[in-house]
């Protein structure tokens, strides 16, 4: 007969961003402990509010499963003396396992005959084990940041105030820090702070609901969604959708109550992104728009209490927002007193990174790189690219960005437009920061794309050049995100460029800053970007071994590399691929580095040699044409036509002939075959 395990950890308010991960970690730890203890269970559910973490396990077995244990002991030769009497080794082995020597078994092994013991270990009651397990689980929950309190030796996200631990409604007694587990929980901190007794999950959910605590975050989220729709409908507008904010707010409250508020229409002259940022990032307010998507002077806040007079809550939030918007309006007016470009010189006093110089130096470097990209890929955009690069970081010296750093790029775009800059330049000032996150928007114009690539590559090369290389746990300059951003932009825009050449040029511009050899840095940067590319393509469902095979063969032009990956992935699905892969792997293994020598037909001793050379000459032209067109599936099919002739060669002659001249000629012939497909992929990395 099974039972329910219930655990609640009551705390001070835990940051909203900690809770989703904590729920997942709590479930994982509970499962692991029960499985390791051989305690069966059916399902695990976790819940969380800012003040509590809860886990409930259904169908928990009342005791451990019985376990059959087999242990090996000393060899028979050591366990018994010449008279067949047990030695101290045999007696000690039997005693340590709680059996008599007569219960030991003799088994033949590779090392000879040894003693073994087989016994059944009866399981302990679950209720007896839980006081040992639950403190381990609580202490093992990992948080991004944890703290100590009082003079205790324990750590948690926030100080703990109570613990409820029940098994089948019965208290699981244990201590953690200065707390003893109990059966009493608490309601909402302000609306129902008194304690109540818990008997199980269903009763707990009913009682917490009555005491203004909605424990299930999914239920809180749905409540917020419904309330938002209801209060916004009164304004004549519609909600500006923000699922990310909804997820966050659901973990900020225990009992959500939506409250509508407003602000003066005069503030609508500020850029919409600024207004949204102030309301969203600083106040966690939802914004309201009209049918055309224009902001309305309204907002919705989610309160953690259900006040008798919600207008008090409304006025308090409006007062806070008014102060924020007043500050924004002040900076807006002050910043506009001077042109954006006049702030460029001020960047000479801003340290980008101690070893890499000032922000002004960085701008000059990536401006040069961006213009060279434009000259090569879109010459008509070169002039605008230079202008955009010069203005790209100027808004860092504005009062608005100093007060609201998350608006860098946004304010640069707005101020550039007000200064009369070309709209493409203003747009690029914003877009050069894109993408802001995985899967985020990319620059929609060449100007922004060139500046973005150049800025990001300068950061990567610069940091690698002075030894600031990301580790498995730390990437303070977001270099991984920069590398992925470069790749996504290049692929999205279809830019045909050489990454090694681009990295080399970036390192030339950084020459006076580098503290490591340029060639070494270049190799590390290219491998760093290659690994990001591998992960990107693998995450898109392309086979890992195909991606690895292609990128190992050549990684110069990302667009071309992606074409090769797709071509090989498609070719791999065709019927003849398996046999072809075996043949090509055999070729690679034999020629190894290859033989750079002309193939001499007059040295052929067998018809199969001539047939392979003829086949090579026949497919070579078509193969090169397909490669030039990026039609790699057709190119691979063409190479595949060589397989019968290659197989015949292996059957008809000894490639590694005793005669060095014959051997070299045959290896040269196979080298020509190998170099056809080796330019596409390293077939040795393809899984069988």
Residue, then its C-alpha position, 0 to 999 in steps of 0.5 A: x500500500x502506497x502513501x503521499x510524501x509532502x514537503x513545504x519549505x517556507x522562506x522570506x521572499x525568493x527572487x522570481x528568477x530563482x523559482x522555476x529552476x528551483x522547482x525543477x531542481x527540487x523534483x530532480x533531487x526528490x526523484x534521485x533520492x527515492x530511486x537511490x533508496x529503492x523506494x518506489x513512487x508514481x509521480x512528483x509535483x512541485x509548486x512555488x510562490x515567493x515564500x514557499x517551495x513545495x513538493x508532493x510525491x504520490x504513490x510512495x512505497x512504505x518501504x524499500x524494495x528487498x535487494x539481493x546482494x552478491x559480494x566477492x571475497x578472498x580466493x579459495x586458496x587464501x580462504x582455506x588452509x592445507x587441512x581445508x579449515x577456514x583461515x582468518x580471511x574466510x572468517x572475516x569475510x563471512x563475519x562482515x557479511x553477517x553469514x556463516x562460513x558454510x553459507x559462502x559459495x565457491x565460484x570459478x572466475x577468470x582469476x581462479x576460484x573465489x568465495x562469494x556471498x549471496x544474501x537478501x537485504x530487507x528494506x527499511x521503512x520509508x518513514x525511517x529513511x525520510x528524516x535522513x533524506x529530506x535534509x539532504x534534498x533541502x541542502x542540495x537545491x542549487x541557487x544562483x546565489x544563496x545566503x547564510x543567516x543568524x549564526x547558522x551553518x546552512x545556506x539557502x536562497x533566503x532565510x527559512x521560517x518553517x518546514x512542513x514534512x509529512x508522510x501519509x499524513x504523519x510528521x517526518x521529524x528532522x531538524x534543519x538549521x534552527x528549524x524543526x519540521x512540523x505540520x503547520x504552514x502559513x497563509x498570505x503574509x498580510x491577508x492571512x498570516x496565521x498558521x494552519x495544520x496540513x494533512x496532505x496535498x489536497x487539503x493544503x491546496x484548499x486551505x492555502x486558497x482560502x488563505x489567499x495563497x495560490x500555490x500553483x504558478x500555472x494557476x496564478x499565471x492563468x488568473x493574471x491573464x484573465x484579470x489583465x483581459x478584464x481590466x484592459x477591456x475597460x480602457x478601450x485598448x488592448x494588452x501589449x502582449x508580454x509572455x516573458x513578463x507574465x512568467x516573471x510576475x507570476x512568481x512575484x505574487x502569491x495572490x494576484x490582483x490586477x490594478x489599472x493605472x494611468x499617466x499624463x499624455x504628455x509623456x507619450x512624446x517620449x519614444x515608445x521603447x523608453x516608456x515600455x522599458x521604464x514600465x516593464x523593466x523598472x516597475x513590472x507593469x504591463x502596457x496598453x496599446x490601441x488597435x494600431x499598436x500605439x501606446x496608450x497612457x495606461x498600465x496594469x500592475x499586479x498587486x500581491x494583495x487584494x486591498x479594500x480600496x484598489x484606488x489607493x494601490x493605483x495612486x501609489x503606483x501612478x506616483x512612482x511611475x510619474x517620478x520615473x517618467x519625469x526623470x526620463x523627460x528631463x534626460x530626453x530634453x537635456x540630451x537633445x541640446x547637443x548632437x549625437x555625433x558631438x559625443x564621439x570624442x567623449x568616448x576617449x575617456x570611457x574605458x572599454x576594457x583596461x587591456x583593450x583601450x577606450x570605447x573610442x579606440x574600439x569604435x575606430x577599429x570596428x568602423x574600419x572593419x565594417x567599411x571594408x566589409x561594405x566595400x567588399x559586399x555592398x559598396x553602395x552602403x560603405x558611406x552609410x556604414x562608416x557614419x553608423x559605426x561612428x555614431x554606434x556607441x555615442x549614446x553611451x554618453x547620454x544622460x538617458x542611457x546612463x540612467x537606463x542602460x538597457x536603452x543603449x541603441x534605442x536612444x542612439x537611433x532616436x537621437x540620430x533621427x532627431x539630428x536628421x541622420x539618414x534613416x538607415x544610419x539611425x536604424x543601424x545604430x540600434x540594429x548593430x546590437x542585434x540579436x539581443x538573445x537566442x532566436x532574436x531579431x537580426x539586422x534588417x539592413x546591410x548597414x546595421x549588419x556590417x557594423x554588428x559583425x565588425x563590433x562583435x568580431x572586435x570584441x571576440x578577437x580583442x578578448x582572446x588576444x589579451x587572454x580573456x577567454x570564456x570558460x565553462x562557467x563564465x563568459x563576462x563579455x558574452x563572446x559566445x552570444x557574439x559569435x552566434x550573432x555573427x553566424x546568424x547575421x552572415x547566414x541570414x544575409x547570405x554574405x559570402x566571406x572568409x572568416x579566417x581572412x576577417x579574423x586576421x584583419x580584425x587582429x591586425x587592427x588590434x595589433x598594438x593591444x595583443x599580448x599573445x601571438x596573432x596566429x595562436x589567437x586566430x586559430x583559437x577564435x576560429x575554433x571558438x566560432x566553429x564550435x558555436x556553428x556546430x552547436x547551432x546546426x546540430x540544434x536545428x536537427x542536422x546530424x551531428x556526425x554530418x556537421x562535424x564531417x563538413x566543418x572538419x573538412x573546411x570552415x571558411x565561408x559559413x554560407x558555403x559550409x551550410x550548403x555542404x552540410x545540407x547536401x551531405x545530410x540529404x545524400x546520407x539518406x540515399x540508398x548508395x550512401x552506406x557503401x560509398x562511405x565505406x569505400x571513401x573511408x578506405x581511400x582516406x585511410x590508405x592515402x592519409x595525407x595524400x601523394x602530390x605527384x602526377x599520375x603516370x598512365x604508362x605505369x598502369x599494370x591493370x585495366x582497373x587503373x586506367x578505368x579509374x583515371x578515365x572515370x575521374x576525368x569524366x566526373x571532374x568537370x561536372x563535379x567542379x561545376x556543381x561545387x561552383x553552383x553550391x549544388x553539393x547534393x549533385x556534386x556528391x552524387x557525381x563523386x559517387x559514380x567513382x565507387x565501382x571503379x575505386x572498388x575494382x582498383x582495390x580488387x585488381x591491384x595491390x595499392x601498397x605494392x613492393x615497387x615504390x614507383x608503382x605504389x606512389x603512382x597508385x597512391x597519387x591516383x587515389x589522392x585525386x579521388x580523395x581530394x574530390x570529396x575531402x573538400x566537401x567533408x571528412x568521411x572518416x567522421x561519418x558514423x557507420 
